[in-house]
């Protein structure tokens, strides 16, 4: 028997194809260490690269990635400084530009931090064949002429087809004149991302009309708008129709109100209706949808009432057969949920992703109708819907058991943490991504049996119980129950997660009292997102049913609220230690950026932000994290987000951390805690990023400036890395 040929004996063309299919960066780096041949092939097939490190170290710029076409320079250190500007003092911008051009001659896609128009001028001359450009700027716009940031790009890069300004602060008046001045480049644009979170009012209707007239070939359009009719230039029916008329080839459209981009949490007790209606009628929506036959993804987050939208959504289903993803904000009357006949949004049979936000009249029966009609849903998000309960959501999960893997439940009055988890029990062994609110009060603790669907009543606007009418609907419920019963009885589904029986389990681990198995784990859950109010504890998370997640790899926690006026918590720890029960947890995003407090002296009986940070981060050393993104709490009065001494000491105890990104600033001597030789020897990538608006022009709250960053990075790089 002959021995198998080693992989080195494969033809070079086959090896090149195999290595080119690798996407994970660390895996590619490991492949490059096998041999010189593997290293050459890996470098030759690397097409995307993000440069980190300090821009002053020109000799460390890699020169072996000549095939890279997608280059990210936005994270070079010191972060946020004008590295390619003549005003930069850390390095010679001309020399840096020359080295970059020699090292990466094939770049066609670029991401760069641009403090001023000089940076855009340099990169445009370096790579005139750029097809995709993403500009990043969290600092305030400098005083310059309209369009000065974009004009060099349109002058030099005639092949530009993709412009991303989602993280770039500018004025809405800057873009339209540039598009009109360079009509050939504007007509070649196929993707335009204008979802800038720092906008206060967004693009006006006239500006949207000018942009769409100048860019008729657009296939993807993302725009931050103002739909409030109380403002001059608000987006209404004429602006919508101009989009569909001027850009009929659009496949992806995101029109989002700027108030929604602020990401502020709403009031769960709100009824979902605003005081003002959007100036968008049903007829205009029908014409808008009819003009976009190639539409595949649509987001309309209006933040003002759009009433009786069901008929328009039926037209959307018929006129846009390719539609796969839909998000609607402040749309009411999505479906009538009367009888067994499907209508409204339930006729969008091809949907694979659906997000419903602030729908004031969505009920449990509406959820059931959506599940019946949109039977291909893999992702479902519901936000701010007051009338839905565990009953409707649990039935939806049962109906979509075959496909649903990504669920987000937020700001719904009747769905606290325990209720949300209980509603998802039918698919707990299938869910891969999950978001819930850590609201521990149980508004409606009654158990729910799937068999109760047949007898479920819906309340009308006057509070009178109205029974679901129509024998067809009752027959469908009976048929559905019988079909599921047979699958569970005979095992045809393979891994049926619930028992459709009227009996109750006896608490011995084989059931939970409502007909569902209680011993199943969240075996496929690898991402968990949580929202929690400041002052609440995370320790109750395992108790609501998320105690067994053996493959959970990443957790994102957003803490929101005002610390001012709150007294010292009775508990010393926020509760991060409870996450130690998840053995595969390696990545965490802890976002306290929306937590507001006193950066300096707090009133008697209250805590300043340094003590709140200690409260939030206590116990993080018990976790085996390899990557952490941390947003410190802020003091809005002085625009300060800083890492304080207690937090630096606690982060230094994370002995397994390899990457640490602090989205704020810090004192240099606090940062030096992270490089102590007796603590974490695995840490190799640390950066301060003030990626919030407005980022301070000159950091005066701490001494962490360019020289301080360089000294810290030198200390970090001097340490031996075990692997």
ZAGUGU-480796 format. One line per field, with one value per residue (C-alpha): residue number from 1; residue in three letters; x negated, y, z. Coordinates in pm, whole numbers. Layout:
% ZAGUGU-480796
pos <- [NUM	...];
code <- [ALA	...];
x <- [X	...];
y <- [Y	...];
z <- [Z	...];
This chain:
% ZAGUGU-480796
pos <- [1	2	3	4	5	6	7	8	9	10	11	12	13	14	15	16	17	18	19	20	21	22	23	24	25	26	27	28	29	30	31	32	33	34	35	36	37	38	39	40	41	42	43	44	45	46	47	48	49	50	51	52	53	54	55	56	57	58	59	60	61	62	63	64	65	66	67	68	69	70	71	72	73	74	75	76	77	78	79	80	81	82	83	84	85	86	87	88	89	90	91	92	93	94	95	96	97	98	99	100	101	102	103	104	105	106	107	108	109	110	111	112	113	114	115	116	117	118	119	120	121	122	123	124	125	126	127	128	129	130	131	132	133	134	135	136	137	138	139	140	141	142	143	144	145	146	147	148	149	150	151	152	153	154	155	156	157	158	159	160	161	162	163	164	165	166	167	168	169	170	171	172	173	174	175	176	177	178	179	180	181	182	183	184	185	186	187	188	189	190	191	192	193	194	195	196	197	198	199	200	201	202	203	204	205	206	207	208	209	210	211	212	213	214	215	216	217	218	219	220	221	222	223	224	225	226	227	228	229	230	231	232	233	234	235	236	237	238	239	240	241	242	243	244	245	246	247	248	249	250	251	252	253	254	255	256	257	258	259	260	261	262	263	264	265	266	267	268	269	270	271	272	273	274	275	276	277	278	279	280	281	282	283	284	285	286	287	288	289	290	291	292	293	294	295	296	297	298	299	300	301	302	303	304	305	306	307	308	309	310	311	312	313	314	315	316	317	318	319	320	321	322	323	324	325	326	327	328	329	330	331	332	333	334	335	336	337	338	339	340	341	342	343	344	345	346	347	348	349	350	351	352	353	354	355	356	357	358	359	360	361	362	363	364	365	366	367	368	369	370	371	372	373	374	375	376	377	378	379	380	381	382	383	384	385	386	387	388	389	390	391	392	393	394	395	396	397	398	399	400	401	402	403	404	405	406	407	408	409	410	411	412	413	414	415	416	417	418	419	420	421	422	423	424	425	426	427	428	429	430	431	432	433	434	435	436	437	438	439	440	441	442	443	444	445	446	447	448	449	450	451	452	453	454	455	456	457	458	459	460	461	462	463	464	465	466	467	468	469	470	471	472	473	474	475	476	477	478	479	480	481	482	483	484	485	486	487	488	489	490	491	492	493	494	495	496	497	498	499	500	501	502	503	504	505	506	507	508	509	510	511	512	513	514	515	516	517	518	519	520	521	522	523	524	525	526	527	528	529	530	531	532	533	534	535	536	537	538	539	540	541	542	543	544	545	546	547	548	549	550	551	552	553	554	555	556	557	558	559	560	561	562	563	564	565	566	567	568	569	570	571	572	573	574	575	576	577	578	579	580	581	582	583	584	585	586	587	588	589	590	591	592	593	594	595	596	597	598	599	600	601	602	603	604	605	606	607	608	609	610	611	612	613	614	615	616	617	618	619	620	621	622	623	624	625	626	627	628	629	630	631	632	633	634	635	636	637	638	639	640	641	642	643	644	645	646	647	648	649	650	651	652	653	654	655	656	657	658	659	660	661	662	663	664	665	666	667	668	669	670	671	672	673	674	675	676	677	678	679	680	681	682	683	684	685	686	687	688	689	690	691	692	693	694	695	696	697	698	699	700	701	702	703	704	705	706	707	708	709	710	711	712	713	714	715	716	717	718	719	720	721	722	723];
code <- [UNK	UNK	UNK	UNK	UNK	UNK	UNK	UNK	UNK	UNK	UNK	UNK	UNK	UNK	UNK	UNK	UNK	UNK	UNK	UNK	UNK	UNK	UNK	UNK	UNK	UNK	UNK	UNK	UNK	UNK	UNK	UNK	UNK	UNK	UNK	UNK	UNK	UNK	UNK	UNK	UNK	UNK	UNK	UNK	UNK	UNK	UNK	UNK	UNK	UNK	UNK	UNK	UNK	UNK	UNK	UNK	UNK	UNK	UNK	UNK	UNK	UNK	UNK	UNK	UNK	UNK	UNK	UNK	UNK	UNK	UNK	UNK	UNK	UNK	UNK	UNK	UNK	UNK	UNK	UNK	UNK	UNK	UNK	UNK	UNK	UNK	UNK	UNK	UNK	UNK	UNK	UNK	UNK	UNK	UNK	UNK	UNK	UNK	UNK	UNK	UNK	UNK	UNK	UNK	UNK	UNK	UNK	UNK	UNK	UNK	UNK	UNK	UNK	UNK	UNK	UNK	UNK	UNK	UNK	UNK	UNK	UNK	UNK	UNK	UNK	UNK	UNK	UNK	UNK	UNK	UNK	UNK	UNK	UNK	UNK	UNK	UNK	UNK	UNK	UNK	UNK	UNK	UNK	UNK	UNK	UNK	UNK	UNK	UNK	UNK	UNK	UNK	UNK	UNK	UNK	UNK	UNK	UNK	UNK	UNK	UNK	UNK	UNK	UNK	UNK	UNK	UNK	UNK	UNK	UNK	UNK	UNK	UNK	UNK	UNK	UNK	UNK	UNK	UNK	UNK	UNK	UNK	UNK	UNK	UNK	UNK	UNK	UNK	UNK	UNK	UNK	UNK	UNK	UNK	UNK	UNK	UNK	UNK	UNK	UNK	UNK	UNK	UNK	UNK	UNK	UNK	UNK	UNK	UNK	UNK	UNK	UNK	UNK	UNK	UNK	UNK	UNK	UNK	UNK	UNK	UNK	UNK	UNK	UNK	UNK	UNK	UNK	UNK	UNK	UNK	UNK	UNK	UNK	UNK	UNK	UNK	UNK	UNK	UNK	UNK	UNK	UNK	UNK	UNK	UNK	UNK	UNK	UNK	UNK	UNK	UNK	UNK	UNK	UNK	UNK	UNK	UNK	UNK	UNK	UNK	UNK	UNK	UNK	UNK	UNK	UNK	UNK	UNK	UNK	UNK	UNK	UNK	UNK	UNK	UNK	UNK	UNK	UNK	UNK	UNK	UNK	UNK	UNK	UNK	UNK	UNK	UNK	UNK	UNK	UNK	UNK	UNK	UNK	UNK	UNK	UNK	UNK	UNK	UNK	UNK	UNK	UNK	UNK	UNK	UNK	UNK	UNK	UNK	UNK	UNK	UNK	UNK	UNK	UNK	UNK	UNK	UNK	UNK	UNK	UNK	UNK	UNK	UNK	UNK	UNK	UNK	UNK	UNK	UNK	UNK	UNK	UNK	UNK	UNK	UNK	UNK	UNK	UNK	UNK	UNK	UNK	UNK	UNK	UNK	UNK	UNK	UNK	UNK	UNK	UNK	UNK	UNK	UNK	UNK	UNK	UNK	UNK	UNK	UNK	UNK	UNK	UNK	UNK	UNK	UNK	UNK	UNK	UNK	UNK	UNK	UNK	UNK	UNK	UNK	UNK	UNK	UNK	UNK	UNK	UNK	UNK	UNK	UNK	UNK	UNK	UNK	UNK	UNK	UNK	UNK	UNK	UNK	UNK	UNK	UNK	UNK	UNK	UNK	UNK	UNK	UNK	UNK	UNK	UNK	UNK	UNK	UNK	UNK	UNK	UNK	UNK	UNK	UNK	UNK	UNK	UNK	UNK	UNK	UNK	UNK	UNK	UNK	UNK	UNK	UNK	UNK	UNK	UNK	UNK	UNK	UNK	UNK	UNK	UNK	UNK	UNK	UNK	UNK	UNK	UNK	UNK	UNK	UNK	UNK	UNK	UNK	UNK	UNK	UNK	UNK	UNK	UNK	UNK	UNK	UNK	UNK	UNK	UNK	UNK	UNK	UNK	UNK	UNK	UNK	UNK	UNK	UNK	UNK	UNK	UNK	UNK	UNK	UNK	UNK	UNK	UNK	UNK	UNK	UNK	UNK	UNK	UNK	UNK	UNK	UNK	UNK	UNK	UNK	UNK	UNK	UNK	UNK	UNK	UNK	UNK	UNK	UNK	UNK	UNK	UNK	UNK	UNK	UNK	UNK	UNK	UNK	UNK	UNK	UNK	UNK	UNK	UNK	UNK	UNK	UNK	UNK	UNK	UNK	UNK	UNK	UNK	UNK	UNK	UNK	UNK	UNK	UNK	UNK	UNK	UNK	UNK	UNK	UNK	UNK	UNK	UNK	UNK	UNK	UNK	UNK	UNK	UNK	UNK	UNK	UNK	UNK	UNK	UNK	UNK	UNK	UNK	UNK	UNK	UNK	UNK	UNK	UNK	UNK	UNK	UNK	UNK	UNK	UNK	UNK	UNK	UNK	UNK	UNK	UNK	UNK	UNK	UNK	UNK	UNK	UNK	UNK	UNK	UNK	UNK	UNK	UNK	UNK	UNK	UNK	UNK	UNK	UNK	UNK	UNK	UNK	UNK	UNK	UNK	UNK	UNK	UNK	UNK	UNK	UNK	UNK	UNK	UNK	UNK	UNK	UNK	UNK	UNK	UNK	UNK	UNK	UNK	UNK	UNK	UNK	UNK	UNK	UNK	UNK	UNK	UNK	UNK	UNK	UNK	UNK	UNK	UNK	UNK	UNK	UNK	UNK	UNK	UNK	UNK	UNK	UNK	UNK	UNK	UNK	UNK	UNK	UNK	UNK	UNK	UNK	UNK	UNK	UNK	UNK	UNK	UNK	UNK	UNK	UNK	UNK	UNK	UNK	UNK	UNK	UNK	UNK	UNK	UNK	UNK	UNK	UNK	UNK	UNK	UNK	UNK	UNK	UNK	UNK	UNK	UNK	UNK	UNK	UNK	UNK	UNK	UNK	UNK	UNK	UNK	UNK	UNK	UNK	UNK	UNK	UNK	UNK	UNK	UNK	UNK	UNK	UNK	UNK	UNK	UNK	UNK	UNK	UNK	UNK	UNK	UNK	UNK	UNK	UNK	UNK	UNK	UNK	UNK	UNK	UNK	UNK	UNK	UNK	UNK	UNK	UNK	UNK	UNK	UNK	UNK];
x <- [0	-153	-166	51	-128	-202	-16	-337	-326	2	-22	-80	247	447	258	316	691	706	521	723	1041	915	1083	973	669	502	549	381	95	51	43	-230	-450	-448	-717	-857	-636	-323	-423	-467	-130	48	-92	-7	357	417	660	771	554	605	289	233	-65	-227	-267	-609	-756	-789	-1030	-754	-515	-486	-605	-501	-128	-143	188	391	682	878	671	783	568	827	686	324	182	206	576	760	453	394	119	119	156	-133	-29	-107	-420	-469	-600	-668	-342	-520	-751	-464	-261	-556	-606	-236	-226	-524	-390	-31	-24	300	539	888	1077	963	1071	891	931	949	923	884	916	536	563	817	593	297	478	656	321	167	438	629	793	993	1340	1451	1369	1478	1392	1384	1396	1542	1388	1573	1568	1288	1371	1342	1537	1840	1736	1365	1346	1490	1374	1019	1167	1403	1131	874	1072	1282	1367	1528	1844	1883	1865	1921	1966	2145	1865	1760	1885	1962	2244	2529	2468	2119	2215	2474	2254	1967	2192	2325	1972	1849	2139	1938	1816	2159	2323	2079	2172	2363	2348	2381	2388	2496	2613	2403	2498	2373	2634	2898	3138	3022	3062	3343	3586	3425	3081	3206	3363	3035	2835	3065	3074	2694	2656	2911	2718	2737	2807	2761	2867	2842	2963	3019	3339	3574	3934	4076	4316	4253	3907	3827	3721	3865	3879	4228	4402	4222	3879	3976	4108	3796	3585	3783	3813	3449	3286	3501	3212	3200	3169	3101	3270	3228	3413	3372	3477	3187	3361	3345	2972	2916	2989	3172	3400	3768	4026	4173	4497	4541	4833	4625	4805	4641	4815	4738	4806	4550	4654	4645	4973	5070	5087	4734	4600	4769	4604	4269	4274	4395	4098	3839	3896	3538	3563	3404	3361	3571	3548	3802	3752	3973	4023	4358	4687	4750	5103	5298	4989	5119	5243	4918	4723	4931	4819	4462	4496	4629	4411	4082	4059	3687	3739	3555	3500	3748	3740	4029	4032	4354	4565	4912	5174	4919	5182	5548	5519	5887	5988	5754	5683	5333	5296	5058	4702	4785	4795	4418	4352	3987	3872	3573	3523	3796	3769	4077	4025	4282	4592	4874	5138	4935	5094	5025	5257	5058	4741	4908	5023	4671	4527	4776	4706	4332	4231	3869	3773	3425	3401	3678	3655	3931	3888	4129	4447	4664	4944	4749	4700	4535	4828	4785	4407	4396	4636	4431	4120	4298	4413	4069	3875	3718	3565	3545	3190	3153	3396	3400	3662	3634	3843	4164	4371	4494	4163	3909	3601	3775	4074	3851	3653	3969	4120	3818	3814	3943	3625	3375	3168	3155	3104	2758	2788	3009	3082	3300	3351	3236	3563	3611	3969	4215	4517	4715	4585	4867	4756	4863	4974	4967	5310	5454	5412	5749	5925	5723	5914	5796	5901	6030	5954	6226	6100	6387	6288	6341	6312	6121	6384	6385	6386	6093	5866	5981	5927	5580	5489	5616	5428	5109	5132	5197	4908	4667	4796	4724	4374	4294	4453	4278	3959	3990	3844	3538	3501	3846	3810	4154	4433	4781	4972	5221	5046	4787	4445	4366	4048	3813	3618	3837	4056	4126	4496	4618	4569	4207	3894	3688	3355	3247	2950	2887	2638	2608	2613	2280	2375	2575	2666	2807	2949	2959	3047	2778	2811	2955	2750	2652	2651	3010	2922	2870	3191	3416	3315	2981	2775	2664	2500	2202	2097	2151	1848	1941	2144	2239	2372	2512	2561	2776	2902	2820	2605	2664	2917	2858	2711	2444	2565	2615	2409	2039	2040	2243	2233	1984	1870	2190	2067	1789	2038	2002	1686	1636	1686	1387	1517	1703	1830	1913	2078	2128	2110	2475	2419	2401	2245	2005	1648	1530	1664	2007	2263	2263	2400	2342	2055	1843	1765	1446	1648	1918	1649	1527	1884	1926	1589	1561	1531	1408	1085	1282	1358	1129	1162	927	1085	1261	1417	1496	1686	1634	1924	1931	1982	2170	2124	1749	1756	1530	1514	1212	1069	1009	766	998	1097	735	646	938	861	501	630	766	466	600	671	496	687	820	989	1095	1340	1239	924	708	411	78	-9	331	253	-84	107	184	-182	-301	-528	-365	-16	112	-161	79	188	51	298	428	570	759	1029	1239	1490	1783	1906	1773	1427	1219	989	712	722	700	877	580	222	270	143	-81	-396	-207	-62	-407	-558	-279	-306	-683	-632	-374	-598	-900	-724	-781	-478	-443	-298];
y <- [0	332	619	924	1206	1508	1829	1989	1762	1909	2129	2493	2595	2369	2487	2848	2785	2613	2892	3160	3013	3073	3376	3373	3596	3386	3071	3239	3351	2994	2866	3118	2963	2614	2675	2935	2802	2831	3180	3294	3151	3297	3643	3620	3533	3785	4042	4222	4376	4606	4787	4839	4975	5316	5509	5639	5287	5307	5013	4788	4849	4505	4485	4126	4191	4324	4153	4333	4516	4605	4816	4965	5251	5393	5212	5320	5465	5725	5680	5976	6186	6336	6095	6197	6568	6820	6923	6578	6583	6210	6127	6276	6239	6237	5956	5756	5796	5681	5367	5284	5319	5086	4829	4817	4892	4704	4880	4942	4955	5189	5288	5589	5835	6183	6479	6720	6731	6696	6329	6268	6449	6225	5890	5988	6054	5737	5503	5667	5331	5325	5180	5176	5440	5463	5787	5798	6111	6148	6491	6805	6923	7176	7518	7473	7522	7308	6974	7020	6672	6500	6706	6555	6206	6271	6449	6168	5842	5815	5448	5519	5309	5277	5565	5499	5803	5627	5711	6042	6372	6634	6868	6745	7045	6914	6623	6737	7012	6765	6510	6776	6902	6553	6393	6107	5979	6032	5823	5538	5517	5201	5223	5529	5502	5828	5687	5921	5878	6224	6406	6602	6662	6441	6498	6721	6623	6855	6710	6354	6452	6606	6300	6053	6263	6272	5896	5711	5380	5337	4982	5043	5362	5432	5775	5943	6148	6371	6252	6493	6726	7003	7062	7245	7011	6699	6380	6303	6151	6356	6255	5886	5898	6078	5787	5521	5737	5843	5516	5227	4976	5000	4666	4789	5097	5218	5537	5595	5889	6052	6008	5633	5647	5794	5443	5579	5329	5411	5382	5027	5179	5391	5279	5293	5591	5931	6267	6344	6141	6113	6280	5946	5802	5459	5564	5707	5387	5183	5398	5383	5003	4969	5168	4936	4590	4473	4551	4289	4475	4762	4962	5237	5358	5665	5741	5906	5725	5552	5421	5149	5017	4665	4726	4895	4600	4364	4566	4541	4163	4149	4418	4325	3945	3946	4107	3913	4161	4416	4655	4886	5151	5320	5138	5044	4812	4564	4290	4262	3919	3844	3498	3250	3458	3606	3976	4268	4187	3817	3801	3871	3500	3534	3727	3582	3876	4087	4368	4540	4851	5051	4900	5017	4764	4446	4167	3800	3705	3934	3748	3416	3543	3668	3329	3151	3374	3444	3084	3137	3378	3315	3647	3819	4139	4304	4634	4849	4650	4681	4437	4119	3860	3527	3351	3506	3499	3137	3032	3222	3039	2705	2777	2896	2625	2497	2832	3085	3122	3495	3664	4009	4116	4464	4728	4521	4577	4219	4053	4085	3861	3555	3590	3630	3319	3125	3227	3093	2749	2580	2687	2709	2429	2614	2982	3110	3481	3633	3975	4031	4305	4228	4337	4096	4180	3921	4109	3800	3484	3258	2951	2909	2591	2572	2407	2733	2896	2758	2941	3260	3589	3924	4248	4529	4898	4931	4642	4413	4052	3956	3587	3485	3405	3161	2783	2781	2931	2685	2398	2523	2536	2180	2059	2230	2079	1730	1755	1864	1594	1326	1457	1448	1106	935	1140	1254	1592	1435	1678	1806	2044	2049	1816	1931	1788	1928	1765	1927	1793	1704	1907	1609	1765	1627	1929	2276	2267	2408	2118	2191	1999	2173	1990	2118	2350	2650	2434	2649	2990	3162	3531	3694	4062	4217	4554	4642	4956	5115	5002	4659	4343	4086	3802	3702	3609	3235	3217	3318	3012	3105	2890	2629	2777	2548	2713	3079	3267	3636	3857	4220	4412	4762	4949	5258	5516	5818	5757	6108	6095	5724	5620	5360	5010	4762	4501	4552	4384	4429	4053	3977	3676	3492	3472	3237	2949	2978	2777	2902	3273	3458	3791	4066	4412	4604	4929	5176	5472	5564	5563	5922	6032	6268	6251	6469	6503	6351	6476	6313	5959	5911	5765	5929	5746	5586	5397	5309	5163	4949	4831	4739	4565	4377	4007	4042	3871	3548	3529	3374	3656	3696	4012	4301	4620	4859	5188	5380	5578	5947	6290	6479	6815	6804	6559	6314	5936	5813	5495	5549	5384	5111	5005	4989	4767	4532	4506	4420	4111	3963	3738	3581	3904	3940	4239	4536	4832	5119	5355	5659	5804	5737	5864	5720	5587	5411	5240	5124	4896	4683	4608	4507	4202	4014	4021	3964	3832	3756	4113	4224	4469	4771	5094	5401	5506	5817	5699	5904	6245	6496	6350	6613	6810	6823	6579	6799	6579	6338	6352	6062	6237	6125	6085	5908	5658	5593	5528	5288	5099	5071	4921	4680	4569	4512	4237	3877	3711	3350	3225];
z <- [0	-109	132	65	-116	105	37	-85	-391	-511	-819	-740	-906	-671	-363	-465	-497	-156	24	-153	-2	355	511	876	926	1195	988	692	916	1038	680	597	867	713	451	217	-62	151	261	-97	-202	101	39	-331	-258	24	-113	206	475	774	882	1254	1439	1449	1127	1235	1193	815	809	947	657	491	132	53	-1	-354	-444	-178	-336	-19	222	556	691	932	1238	1214	1535	1670	1597	1450	1369	1026	927	560	628	623	974	1114	1328	1384	1036	697	501	164	271	423	104	-107	103	89	-289	-332	-83	-215	-589	-661	-421	-558	-225	52	404	552	839	688	924	631	253	214	310	35	-213	-131	-142	-464	-632	-485	-615	-904	-990	-668	-712	-347	-83	279	458	838	1053	1402	1455	1357	1000	939	804	427	107	31	-114	-39	119	-189	-484	-510	-502	-792	-988	-965	-933	-1248	-1184	-844	-798	-418	-168	204	432	718	966	815	957	696	595	379	153	67	-156	-417	-574	-619	-788	-1023	-1103	-1198	-1387	-1541	-1204	-1048	-1319	-1250	-880	-791	-410	-188	192	357	693	902	1268	1370	1159	1348	1059	773	401	283	12	-244	-171	-212	-543	-663	-558	-733	-1052	-1061	-986	-1204	-1195	-817	-701	-327	-151	223	338	675	639	833	798	1057	867	1118	966	646	367	531	327	203	-95	-360	-230	-225	-580	-700	-574	-760	-1072	-1099	-983	-1112	-1080	-700	-522	-168	-16	343	439	811	1025	1209	1545	1491	1414	1760	1892	2197	2365	2360	2635	2658	2790	2477	2263	1944	1790	1756	1779	1413	1100	823	499	318	197	79	-287	-277	-123	-397	-666	-484	-462	-821	-947	-790	-943	-863	-491	-265	65	202	524	594	951	945	1317	1228	1181	850	889	704	528	466	112	10	147	-65	-368	-241	-237	-594	-755	-584	-611	-525	-184	86	372	509	805	886	1158	1275	1014	1138	997	866	840	941	1110	1046	940	777	465	446	370	408	500	530	149	128	100	-4	302	486	724	884	1139	1284	1495	1691	1533	1757	1647	1596	1801	1864	1581	1354	1448	1370	1032	954	1047	823	524	562	611	499	775	913	1098	1294	1497	1693	1874	2071	1998	2308	2228	2150	2424	2486	2321	1979	1975	2087	1817	1560	1678	1647	1294	1185	1363	1041	937	1223	1363	1442	1685	1846	2103	2248	2424	2422	2735	2773	2686	2963	2974	3115	2883	2578	2658	2735	2403	2214	2373	2055	1873	2155	2000	1666	1748	1655	1734	2004	2153	2460	2716	3069	3231	3515	3619	3491	3366	3266	3432	3318	3126	2768	2595	2218	2234	2366	2024	1917	2197	2189	2175	2049	2211	1993	2042	2303	2509	2410	2346	1986	1896	1586	1330	1044	1052	810	1071	1337	1098	1022	1392	1443	1139	1253	1600	1466	1223	1494	1728	1471	1410	1778	1823	1537	1545	1184	1271	1424	1711	1804	2095	2244	2349	2234	2521	2766	3056	3277	3359	3716	3741	3703	3416	3136	3095	3225	3290	2959	2720	2626	2705	2971	2939	2598	2564	2342	2158	1844	2009	1938	1971	2251	2272	2589	2689	3058	3249	3464	3825	3739	3784	3525	3775	3695	3336	3396	3599	3307	3103	2948	3180	2927	2615	2549	2220	2303	2166	2174	2407	2353	2654	2629	2957	2929	3176	3388	3694	3819	4098	4165	4494	4544	4442	4721	4533	4464	4121	3807	3749	3471	3673	3584	3223	3334	3295	2915	2835	2477	2548	2402	2267	2446	2364	2680	2576	2861	2622	2686	3062	3183	3509	3685	3557	3844	4198	4252	4508	4852	4851	4478	4280	4012	3688	3822	4083	3833	3607	3894	3946	3578	3531	3860	3787	3429	3529	3581	3208	2948	2697	2404	2260	2434	2301	2585	2572	2901	3051	2969	3116	2846	3013	2947	2652	2831	2801	2992	3138	3509	3748	3890	3538	3423	3717	3652	3280	3364	3546	3220	3167	2847	2656	2320	2182	2378	2212	2438	2269	2467	2617	2923	3121	3015	3359	3371	3040	3174	3411	3106	3029	3374	3334	3621	3469	3116	2886	2600	2531	2196	2040	2234	2096	2213	1967	2022	1763	1884	1780	1847	1908	2090	1861	2121	2410	2718	2975	2981	2865	2619	2307	2021	2228	2504	2255	2114	2457	2548	2219	2262	2607	2466	2180	2404	2594	2482	2320	2429	2098];
